[in-house]
Amino acid sequence: MYPEVEQYLAAVKAAEDKYEEAAKQAPRHDYDMSEDDCARCAFLNPIRAARDVATEAAMGQLAQASDPLVRWIAENCQSYPSAARTVLEALPASMAELNDLAADEGWCGTWEDFVRKAEYAGVLPSADAEVSA
Ligand SMILES: [Zn+2]
């Protein structure tokens, strides 16, 4: 894994852990009250907002990574966060390895769309390039 990706995943995990921890300690949600009056929402909403800010900042950092495909994913794949994460974790990889990964994950149309756009952007690895993680 690229060090920038490791840093990104660690930052996202830290932000998520913080939120999960707070969620455990938060009072119960009161369904009879509006969100403004609910103690749980009042407690958790700012922590959730902080998590989202931290996650976005980590993504912004990732968009400065040295690998062009990592940068491209950071900038273009926010709508598929879990698939993007899976690809990021697999890099560096050859195109053949990435296609195998996509097949294993059962990505079809979304993967083809990703490949077409990334190819157009000129950020895809070659088909069988020697890579070492
Ligand atoms: Zn609530």
Backbone and ligand atoms as CSV (ligand in chain L), in Angstrom:
chain,resi,resn,atom,element,x,y,z
A,1,MET,N,N,0.848,-1.196,0.000
A,1,MET,CA,C,0.000,0.000,0.000
A,1,MET,C,C,0.886,1.248,0.000
A,2,TYR,N,N,0.442,2.272,-0.701
A,2,TYR,CA,C,1.188,3.527,-0.688
A,2,TYR,C,C,1.091,4.173,0.698
A,3,PRO,N,N,2.180,4.804,1.157
A,3,PRO,CA,C,2.139,5.454,2.476
A,3,PRO,C,C,1.041,6.524,2.574
A,4,GLU,N,N,0.795,7.236,1.470
A,4,GLU,CA,C,-0.263,8.270,1.497
A,4,GLU,C,C,-1.633,7.629,1.740
A,5,VAL,N,N,-1.812,6.422,1.171
A,5,VAL,CA,C,-3.092,5.723,1.351
A,5,VAL,C,C,-3.212,5.241,2.794
A,6,GLU,N,N,-2.089,4.733,3.327
A,6,GLU,CA,C,-2.102,4.301,4.734
A,6,GLU,C,C,-2.460,5.466,5.652
A,7,GLN,N,N,-1.858,6.633,5.378
A,7,GLN,CA,C,-2.153,7.811,6.200
A,7,GLN,C,C,-3.623,8.203,6.083
A,8,TYR,N,N,-4.128,8.130,4.846
A,8,TYR,CA,C,-5.529,8.476,4.619
A,8,TYR,C,C,-6.444,7.537,5.394
A,9,LEU,N,N,-6.204,6.218,5.268
A,9,LEU,CA,C,-7.058,5.248,5.948
A,9,LEU,C,C,-6.977,5.403,7.460
A,10,ALA,N,N,-5.774,5.704,7.976
A,10,ALA,CA,C,-5.612,5.890,9.420
A,10,ALA,C,C,-6.387,7.120,9.890
A,11,ALA,N,N,-6.338,8.190,9.101
A,11,ALA,CA,C,-7.046,9.420,9.483
A,11,ALA,C,C,-8.559,9.202,9.471
A,12,VAL,N,N,-9.042,8.485,8.435
A,12,VAL,CA,C,-10.476,8.213,8.346
A,12,VAL,C,C,-10.910,7.319,9.506
A,13,LYS,N,N,-10.104,6.309,9.803
A,13,LYS,CA,C,-10.438,5.392,10.889
A,13,LYS,C,C,-10.459,6.129,12.226
A,14,ALA,N,N,-9.495,7.005,12.444
A,14,ALA,CA,C,-9.449,7.769,13.696
A,14,ALA,C,C,-10.715,8.620,13.843
A,15,ALA,N,N,-11.127,9.242,12.754
A,15,ALA,CA,C,-12.332,10.088,12.797
A,15,ALA,C,C,-13.571,9.236,13.044
A,16,GLU,N,N,-13.631,8.069,12.403
A,16,GLU,CA,C,-14.791,7.193,12.583
A,16,GLU,C,C,-14.826,6.613,14.002
A,17,ASP,N,N,-13.657,6.224,14.506
A,17,ASP,CA,C,-13.580,5.669,15.864
A,17,ASP,C,C,-14.059,6.687,16.895
A,18,LYS,N,N,-13.640,7.930,16.692
A,18,LYS,CA,C,-14.023,9.002,17.615
A,18,LYS,C,C,-15.539,9.133,17.653
A,19,TYR,N,N,-16.141,9.073,16.457
A,19,TYR,CA,C,-17.594,9.189,16.380
A,19,TYR,C,C,-18.276,7.974,17.007
A,20,GLU,N,N,-17.778,6.778,16.682
A,20,GLU,CA,C,-18.366,5.558,17.243
A,20,GLU,C,C,-18.312,5.578,18.767
A,21,GLU,N,N,-17.180,6.030,19.287
A,21,GLU,CA,C,-16.990,6.102,20.734
A,21,GLU,C,C,-17.994,7.070,21.354
A,22,ALA,N,N,-18.151,8.223,20.723
A,22,ALA,CA,C,-19.105,9.223,21.212
A,22,ALA,C,C,-20.530,8.685,21.132
A,23,ALA,N,N,-20.821,7.947,20.044
A,23,ALA,CA,C,-22.173,7.417,19.860
A,23,ALA,C,C,-22.537,6.448,20.979
A,24,LYS,N,N,-21.516,5.710,21.476
A,24,LYS,CA,C,-21.773,4.767,22.572
A,24,LYS,C,C,-22.138,5.511,23.850
A,25,GLN,N,N,-21.529,6.690,24.029
A,25,GLN,CA,C,-21.741,7.444,25.267
A,25,GLN,C,C,-22.923,8.400,25.192
A,26,ALA,N,N,-23.418,8.620,23.999
A,26,ALA,CA,C,-24.485,9.617,23.822
A,26,ALA,C,C,-25.775,9.133,24.463
A,27,PRO,N,N,-26.587,10.076,24.955
A,27,PRO,CA,C,-27.908,9.693,25.472
A,27,PRO,C,C,-28.778,9.113,24.351
A,28,ARG,N,N,-29.876,8.459,24.732
A,28,ARG,CA,C,-30.750,7.841,23.731
A,28,ARG,C,C,-31.465,8.899,22.902
A,29,HIS,N,N,-31.752,8.525,21.661
A,29,HIS,CA,C,-32.511,9.397,20.780
A,29,HIS,C,C,-33.953,9.442,21.259
A,30,ASP,N,N,-34.517,10.638,21.291
A,30,ASP,CA,C,-35.902,10.792,21.704
A,30,ASP,C,C,-36.775,11.039,20.487
A,31,TYR,N,N,-37.538,10.013,20.087
A,31,TYR,CA,C,-38.340,10.108,18.866
A,31,TYR,C,C,-39.539,11.032,19.024
A,32,ASP,N,N,-39.854,11.419,20.253
A,32,ASP,CA,C,-40.983,12.329,20.462
A,32,ASP,C,C,-40.563,13.788,20.318
A,33,MET,N,N,-39.279,14.008,20.248
A,33,MET,CA,C,-38.788,15.388,20.186
A,33,MET,C,C,-38.254,15.707,18.801
A,34,SER,N,N,-38.179,16.994,18.510
A,34,SER,CA,C,-37.541,17.413,17.267
A,34,SER,C,C,-36.034,17.226,17.430
A,35,GLU,N,N,-35.331,17.214,16.315
A,35,GLU,CA,C,-33.896,17.024,16.363
A,35,GLU,C,C,-33.224,18.103,17.218
A,36,ASP,N,N,-33.792,19.303,17.181
A,36,ASP,CA,C,-33.209,20.420,17.933
A,36,ASP,C,C,-33.288,20.184,19.441
A,37,ASP,N,N,-34.321,19.457,19.873
A,37,ASP,CA,C,-34.527,19.274,21.309
A,37,ASP,C,C,-33.973,17.940,21.817
A,38,CYS,N,N,-33.626,17.053,20.898
A,38,CYS,CA,C,-33.161,15.724,21.291
A,38,CYS,C,C,-31.728,15.818,21.821
A,39,ALA,N,N,-31.504,15.265,23.003
A,39,ALA,CA,C,-30.180,15.347,23.631
A,39,ALA,C,C,-29.134,14.577,22.826
A,40,ARG,N,N,-29.545,13.430,22.262
A,40,ARG,CA,C,-28.587,12.636,21.486
A,40,ARG,C,C,-28.135,13.397,20.235
A,41,CYS,N,N,-29.107,13.974,19.558
A,41,CYS,CA,C,-28.766,14.713,18.338
A,41,CYS,C,C,-27.891,15.919,18.679
A,42,ALA,N,N,-28.249,16.622,19.747
A,42,ALA,CA,C,-27.468,17.794,20.152
A,42,ALA,C,C,-26.032,17.384,20.481
A,43,PHE,N,N,-25.888,16.215,21.092
A,43,PHE,CA,C,-24.571,15.717,21.492
A,43,PHE,C,C,-23.769,15.245,20.274
A,44,LEU,N,N,-24.460,14.501,19.390
A,44,LEU,CA,C,-23.731,13.827,18.304
A,44,LEU,C,C,-23.568,14.641,17.028
A,45,ASN,N,N,-24.482,15.562,16.758
A,45,ASN,CA,C,-24.403,16.282,15.480
A,45,ASN,C,C,-23.067,16.998,15.282
A,46,PRO,N,N,-22.571,17.733,16.283
A,46,PRO,CA,C,-21.272,18.393,16.067
A,46,PRO,C,C,-20.119,17.391,15.936
A,47,ILE,N,N,-20.228,16.246,16.607
A,47,ILE,CA,C,-19.161,15.237,16.508
A,47,ILE,C,C,-19.190,14.600,15.119
A,48,ARG,N,N,-20.406,14.402,14.597
A,48,ARG,CA,C,-20.527,13.867,13.241
A,48,ARG,C,C,-19.970,14.877,12.230
A,49,ALA,N,N,-20.281,16.147,12.453
A,49,ALA,CA,C,-19.782,17.187,11.543
A,49,ALA,C,C,-18.255,17.229,11.574
A,50,ALA,N,N,-17.668,17.082,12.771
A,50,ALA,CA,C,-16.207,17.083,12.904
A,50,ALA,C,C,-15.613,15.874,12.179
A,51,ARG,N,N,-16.300,14.732,12.289
A,51,ARG,CA,C,-15.834,13.530,11.585
A,51,ARG,C,C,-15.823,13.774,10.076
A,52,ASP,N,N,-16.893,14.396,9.574
A,52,ASP,CA,C,-16.984,14.628,8.130
A,52,ASP,C,C,-15.910,15.610,7.661
A,53,VAL,N,N,-15.639,16.616,8.486
A,53,VAL,CA,C,-14.590,17.584,8.145
A,53,VAL,C,C,-13.234,16.879,8.103
A,54,ALA,N,N,-12.967,16.019,9.102
A,54,ALA,CA,C,-11.694,15.301,9.167
A,54,ALA,C,C,-11.548,14.351,7.975
A,55,THR,N,N,-12.640,13.675,7.611
A,55,THR,CA,C,-12.613,12.747,6.487
A,55,THR,C,C,-12.349,13.491,5.182
A,56,GLU,N,N,-12.984,14.640,5.043
A,56,GLU,CA,C,-12.794,15.441,3.841
A,56,GLU,C,C,-11.356,15.978,3.762
A,57,ALA,N,N,-10.823,16.375,4.916
A,57,ALA,CA,C,-9.447,16.880,4.954
A,57,ALA,C,C,-8.473,15.769,4.568
A,58,ALA,N,N,-8.745,14.544,5.042
A,58,ALA,CA,C,-7.882,13.409,4.706
A,58,ALA,C,C,-7.934,13.146,3.208
A,59,MET,N,N,-9.127,13.275,2.629
A,59,MET,CA,C,-9.283,13.093,1.189
A,59,MET,C,C,-8.528,14.188,0.435
A,60,GLY,N,N,-8.563,15.395,0.978
A,60,GLY,CA,C,-7.829,16.502,0.373
A,60,GLY,C,C,-6.330,16.254,0.386
A,61,GLN,N,N,-5.842,15.665,1.481
A,61,GLN,CA,C,-4.434,15.282,1.582
A,61,GLN,C,C,-4.095,14.222,0.531
A,62,LEU,N,N,-5.014,13.259,0.394
A,62,LEU,CA,C,-4.799,12.156,-0.542
A,62,LEU,C,C,-4.729,12.680,-1.976
A,63,ALA,N,N,-5.441,13.754,-2.239
A,63,ALA,CA,C,-5.430,14.341,-3.585
A,63,ALA,C,C,-4.077,14.969,-3.916
A,64,GLN,N,N,-3.153,15.011,-2.929
A,64,GLN,CA,C,-1.788,15.506,-3.149
A,64,GLN,C,C,-0.794,14.350,-3.277
A,65,ALA,N,N,-1.289,13.109,-3.286
A,65,ALA,CA,C,-0.396,11.943,-3.307
A,65,ALA,C,C,0.473,11.951,-4.565
A,66,SER,N,N,1.581,11.195,-4.506
A,66,SER,CA,C,2.501,11.204,-5.646
A,66,SER,C,C,1.991,10.341,-6.805
A,67,ASP,N,N,1.223,9.301,-6.524
A,67,ASP,CA,C,0.722,8.442,-7.595
A,67,ASP,C,C,-0.477,9.096,-8.291
A,68,PRO,N,N,-0.439,9.228,-9.625
A,68,PRO,CA,C,-1.525,9.916,-10.329
A,68,PRO,C,C,-2.881,9.231,-10.183
A,69,LEU,N,N,-2.891,7.892,-10.132
A,69,LEU,CA,C,-4.177,7.200,-9.984
A,69,LEU,C,C,-4.762,7.441,-8.589
A,70,VAL,N,N,-3.913,7.469,-7.566
A,70,VAL,CA,C,-4.383,7.765,-6.210
A,70,VAL,C,C,-4.994,9.174,-6.183
A,71,ARG,N,N,-4.286,10.135,-6.773
A,71,ARG,CA,C,-4.806,11.510,-6.812
A,71,ARG,C,C,-6.136,11.561,-7.545
A,72,TRP,N,N,-6.212,10.840,-8.651
A,72,TRP,CA,C,-7.426,10.876,-9.473
A,72,TRP,C,C,-8.608,10.274,-8.704
A,73,ILE,N,N,-8.361,9.169,-8.017
A,73,ILE,CA,C,-9.428,8.534,-7.230
A,73,ILE,C,C,-9.891,9.484,-6.123
A,74,ALA,N,N,-8.926,10.134,-5.463
A,74,ALA,CA,C,-9.283,11.063,-4.384
A,74,ALA,C,C,-10.163,12.196,-4.901
A,75,GLU,N,N,-9.929,12.592,-6.142
A,75,GLU,CA,C,-10.675,13.724,-6.683
A,75,GLU,C,C,-11.984,13.327,-7.348
A,76,ASN,N,N,-12.105,12.078,-7.806
A,76,ASN,CA,C,-13.236,11.723,-8.674
A,76,ASN,C,C,-14.142,10.616,-8.166
A,77,CYS,N,N,-13.801,9.951,-7.079
A,77,CYS,CA,C,-14.560,8.751,-6.718
A,77,CYS,C,C,-15.283,8.863,-5.379
A,78,GLN,N,N,-15.633,10.092,-4.979
A,78,GLN,CA,C,-16.324,10.263,-3.697
A,78,GLN,C,C,-17.692,9.583,-3.655
A,79,SER,N,N,-18.300,9.377,-4.839
A,79,SER,CA,C,-19.633,8.752,-4.824
A,79,SER,C,C,-19.566,7.247,-4.595
A,80,TYR,N,N,-18.360,6.672,-4.693
A,80,TYR,CA,C,-18.212,5.235,-4.431
A,80,TYR,C,C,-17.147,5.021,-3.360
A,81,PRO,N,N,-17.384,5.494,-2.128
A,81,PRO,CA,C,-16.304,5.481,-1.129
A,81,PRO,C,C,-15.761,4.085,-0.823
A,82,SER,N,N,-16.627,3.076,-0.774
A,82,SER,CA,C,-16.116,1.771,-0.352
A,82,SER,C,C,-15.341,1.107,-1.495
A,83,ALA,N,N,-15.824,1.241,-2.741
A,83,ALA,CA,C,-15.076,0.715,-3.882
A,83,ALA,C,C,-13.764,1.471,-4.045
A,84,ALA,N,N,-13.810,2.791,-3.870
A,84,ALA,CA,C,-12.595,3.599,-3.998
A,84,ALA,C,C,-11.564,3.145,-2.980
A,85,ARG,N,N,-12.016,2.867,-1.766
A,85,ARG,CA,C,-11.116,2.419,-0.708
A,85,ARG,C,C,-10.471,1.082,-1.070
A,86,THR,N,N,-11.281,0.178,-1.628
A,86,THR,CA,C,-10.770,-1.142,-2.018
A,86,THR,C,C,-9.684,-1.011,-3.089
A,87,VAL,N,N,-9.905,-0.134,-4.062
A,87,VAL,CA,C,-8.897,0.060,-5.114
A,87,VAL,C,C,-7.652,0.711,-4.510
A,88,LEU,N,N,-7.833,1.720,-3.686
A,88,LEU,CA,C,-6.689,2.412,-3.074
A,88,LEU,C,C,-5.821,1.429,-2.287
A,89,GLU,N,N,-6.479,0.524,-1.550
A,89,GLU,CA,C,-5.742,-0.446,-0.744
A,89,GLU,C,C,-4.938,-1.412,-1.609
A,90,ALA,N,N,-5.407,-1.639,-2.844
A,90,ALA,CA,C,-4.758,-2.606,-3.732
A,90,ALA,C,C,-3.557,-2.005,-4.465
A,91,LEU,N,N,-3.438,-0.691,-4.472
A,91,LEU,CA,C,-2.358,-0.033,-5.223
A,91,LEU,C,C,-1.046,-0.075,-4.449
A,92,PRO,N,N,0.109,-0.132,-5.134
A,92,PRO,CA,C,0.230,-0.189,-6.591
A,92,PRO,C,C,-0.122,-1.561,-7.156
A,93,ALA,N,N,-0.715,-1.558,-8.346
A,93,ALA,CA,C,-1.126,-2.794,-9.006
A,93,ALA,C,C,-1.099,-2.577,-10.510
A,94,SER,N,N,-0.967,-3.681,-11.256
A,94,SER,CA,C,-1.073,-3.594,-12.716
A,94,SER,C,C,-2.552,-3.526,-13.073
A,95,MET,N,N,-2.832,-3.157,-14.316
A,95,MET,CA,C,-4.223,-3.092,-14.774
A,95,MET,C,C,-4.867,-4.474,-14.720
A,96,ALA,N,N,-4.073,-5.525,-15.038
A,96,ALA,CA,C,-4.612,-6.892,-14.990
A,96,ALA,C,C,-5.042,-7.235,-13.558
A,97,GLU,N,N,-4.215,-6.831,-12.591
A,97,GLU,CA,C,-4.568,-7.099,-11.188
A,97,GLU,C,C,-5.811,-6.318,-10.774
A,98,LEU,N,N,-5.920,-5.082,-11.245
A,98,LEU,CA,C,-7.100,-4.284,-10.904
A,98,LEU,C,C,-8.362,-4.875,-11.530
A,99,ASN,N,N,-8.239,-5.372,-12.774
A,99,ASN,CA,C,-9.399,-6.004,-13.414
A,99,ASN,C,C,-9.811,-7.266,-12.669
A,100,ASP,N,N,-8.819,-8.042,-12.186
A,100,ASP,CA,C,-9.130,-9.230,-11.385
A,100,ASP,C,C,-9.865,-8.836,-10.114
A,101,LEU,N,N,-9.387,-7.771,-9.489
A,101,LEU,CA,C,-10.021,-7.281,-8.265
A,101,LEU,C,C,-11.478,-6.902,-8.538
A,102,ALA,N,N,-11.695,-6.176,-9.627
A,102,ALA,CA,C,-13.049,-5.745,-9.992
A,102,ALA,C,C,-13.949,-6.950,-10.232
A,103,ALA,N,N,-13.398,-7.980,-10.881
A,103,ALA,CA,C,-14.183,-9.191,-11.140
A,103,ALA,C,C,-14.530,-9.895,-9.830
A,104,ASP,N,N,-13.533,-9.991,-8.926
A,104,ASP,CA,C,-13.768,-10.615,-7.620
A,104,ASP,C,C,-14.847,-9.870,-6.844
A,105,GLU,N,N,-14.823,-8.532,-6.942
A,105,GLU,CA,C,-15.773,-7.715,-6.189
A,105,GLU,C,C,-17.144,-7.668,-6.857
A,106,GLY,N,N,-17.213,-8.152,-8.105
A,106,GLY,CA,C,-18.486,-8.121,-8.817
A,106,GLY,C,C,-18.856,-6.739,-9.335
A,107,TRP,N,N,-17.838,-5.885,-9.580
A,107,TRP,CA,C,-18.109,-4.564,-10.153
A,107,TRP,C,C,-18.246,-4.736,-11.657
A,108,CYS,N,N,-19.294,-4.230,-12.232
A,108,CYS,CA,C,-19.475,-4.395,-13.677
A,108,CYS,C,C,-19.498,-3.044,-14.364
A,109,GLY,N,N,-20.693,-2.486,-14.511
A,109,GLY,CA,C,-20.827,-1.218,-15.223
A,109,GLY,C,C,-20.041,-0.105,-14.568
A,110,THR,N,N,-20.051,-0.081,-13.240
A,110,THR,CA,C,-19.336,0.963,-12.510
A,110,THR,C,C,-17.841,0.899,-12.788
A,111,TRP,N,N,-17.328,-0.334,-12.855
A,111,TRP,CA,C,-15.897,-0.511,-13.120
A,111,TRP,C,C,-15.541,-0.053,-14.531
A,112,GLU,N,N,-16.380,-0.445,-15.505
A,112,GLU,CA,C,-16.130,-0.038,-16.891
A,112,GLU,C,C,-16.124,1.475,-17.011
A,113,ASP,N,N,-17.047,2.102,-16.288
A,113,ASP,CA,C,-17.145,3.557,-16.296
A,113,ASP,C,C,-15.892,4.180,-15.684
A,114,PHE,N,N,-15.454,3.592,-14.564
A,114,PHE,CA,C,-14.238,4.052,-13.885
A,114,PHE,C,C,-13.039,3.944,-14.824
A,115,VAL,N,N,-12.900,2.772,-15.467
A,115,VAL,CA,C,-11.747,2.531,-16.348
A,115,VAL,C,C,-11.761,3.507,-17.519
A,116,ARG,N,N,-12.932,3.725,-18.097
A,116,ARG,CA,C,-13.031,4.633,-19.248
A,116,ARG,C,C,-12.589,6.049,-18.850
A,117,LYS,N,N,-13.088,6.508,-17.723
A,117,LYS,CA,C,-12.759,7.872,-17.288
A,117,LYS,C,C,-11.300,8.005,-16.869
A,118,ALA,N,N,-10.816,6.997,-16.150
A,118,ALA,CA,C,-9.423,7.051,-15.681
A,118,ALA,C,C,-8.460,6.920,-16.856
A,119,GLU,N,N,-8.855,6.128,-17.858
A,119,GLU,CA,C,-8.032,5.971,-19.047
A,119,GLU,C,C,-7.952,7.302,-19.795
A,120,TYR,N,N,-9.094,7.954,-19.901
A,120,TYR,CA,C,-9.150,9.254,-20.571
A,120,TYR,C,C,-8.272,10.262,-19.841
A,121,ALA,N,N,-8.253,10.167,-18.507
A,121,ALA,CA,C,-7.433,11.075,-17.694
A,121,ALA,C,C,-5.952,10.673,-17.742
A,122,GLY,N,N,-5.671,9.484,-18.304
A,122,GLY,CA,C,-4.286,9.035,-18.452
A,122,GLY,C,C,-3.643,8.608,-17.145
A,123,VAL,N,N,-4.435,8.074,-16.219
A,123,VAL,CA,C,-3.887,7.726,-14.905
A,123,VAL,C,C,-3.855,6.218,-14.633
A,124,LEU,N,N,-4.255,5.407,-15.627
A,124,LEU,CA,C,-4.283,3.958,-15.392
A,124,LEU,C,C,-2.890,3.348,-15.529
A,125,PRO,N,N,-2.606,2.317,-14.719
A,125,PRO,CA,C,-1.353,1.578,-14.907
A,125,PRO,C,C,-1.442,0.762,-16.196
A,126,SER,N,N,-0.286,0.310,-16.707
A,126,SER,CA,C,-0.321,-0.505,-17.927
A,126,SER,C,C,-0.816,-1.906,-17.590
A,127,ALA,N,N,-1.160,-2.667,-18.641
A,127,ALA,CA,C,-1.847,-3.948,-18.451
A,127,ALA,C,C,-1.083,-4.909,-17.561
A,128,ASP,N,N,0.213,-5.029,-17.795
A,128,ASP,CA,C,0.959,-6.069,-17.083
A,128,ASP,C,C,2.252,-5.531,-16.488
A,129,ALA,N,N,2.274,-4.240,-16.166
A,129,ALA,CA,C,3.481,-3.627,-15.607
A,129,ALA,C,C,3.916,-4.377,-14.355
A,130,GLU,N,N,5.224,-4.520,-14.217
A,130,GLU,CA,C,5.773,-5.106,-12.985
A,130,GLU,C,C,5.513,-4.122,-11.857
A,131,VAL,N,N,4.866,-4.583,-10.832
A,131,VAL,CA,C,4.622,-3.691,-9.699
A,131,VAL,C,C,5.045,-4.392,-8.417
A,132,SER,N,N,5.482,-3.631,-7.469
A,132,SER,CA,C,5.800,-4.207,-6.169
A,132,SER,C,C,5.175,-3.319,-5.105
A,133,ALA,N,N,4.451,-3.937,-4.206
A,133,ALA,CA,C,3.752,-3.154,-3.181
A,133,ALA,C,C,4.704,-2.815,-2.044
L,1,ZN,ZN,ZN,-32.078,12.538,18.289
